[in-house]
Amino acid sequence: MPLHIELVGSLAAVITTLCWIPQIIKIARHRDTASISLSMNISLVFGVFLWLIYGMMIGSWPVMAANGVTLLLILTILGLKLRYG
């Protein structure tokens, strides 16, 4: 695959993976998860898990890495929601 396409995909993966960090920081600081949807986060965990499995099935390290990290971040948010919500 051409380098410019790989770079676009890599940048997208980094941005969509790291976008969850500000949410985790906000929850940790304020200990408030009232506006966080439990059902949406459970659905998101399931979807990201399936993306991780898909990445494993096609042998794509970028898909596996991005979705593995995203899964950990979303599980962190879900855990904080269950703890504070």
N, C-alpha and C positions, 0 to 999 in steps of 0.2 A: 504494500500500500504506500502511496506517495507520502513523503515526510509532512507536507502541509496538512494533509488529512489527519495524520496521526497527531499532529500538534493541536489541531482543533478539537479532536476527541479527548486528548489529554487535558487540555485547558477546561473543557466542559466537565470532565470527571473531577478535577480538582475543585472547581467552583461549586458544583452541586454536592460534593462531599463535605467541604469545609463550611458550607452555609449553615450547617446545624450548630456550629460552635457558639455563635452569639446567642442562640436560643438557650443552650445549656448554661452559659454564663449568666444570662438574665434570670433563669429559674433558680440557679444556685444562690444568686445575690438576694433575690426578693422572696424566695421560698413560696412563690405563688404560681399555681398551675391551673387556676380556674378557667382561663381562656384557652387552655390546651385541650383539644378533643381527644379523648381516650380511644374512641372507635376509629378515628382517622389514623392515629399513630399505630394501633394494632394492625390496621389494613396496610399501612406503609411498611411495617416490619415484615409482614407476609410477602408483599410485593418485592421488596429489596432482597429478601431471602431467596425468592425465586430467580431474581436477576443474578444473584451469586451462584446459584445452582446452574443456571444457564451458562454463565462464564466458565464454570468448571467443565460443563459438557462440551463446550466448543474449544476449551483450552486457551481462553483469552485471559492472560494475566492482568491487563488493565481493567477489564470488566470485573474480574474477581477482586482485585485490590480495591477499586473504587467502591464496590458494593459491600465488601467486607468491612471497610472502615465506616461506610455509611450505616451499615447495620449496627455496628457498635455504638455509634453516636445516637441513632434513633432509639436503641434499647436503653441508653442512658437517659434520654428524655422520658421514655416510657416509665423507667424506674423512678425518676423524680416525680412524675405525675402520680404514680401509685403512692409514693411516700408523702408528698405534700398536698395532693389533690383530694 
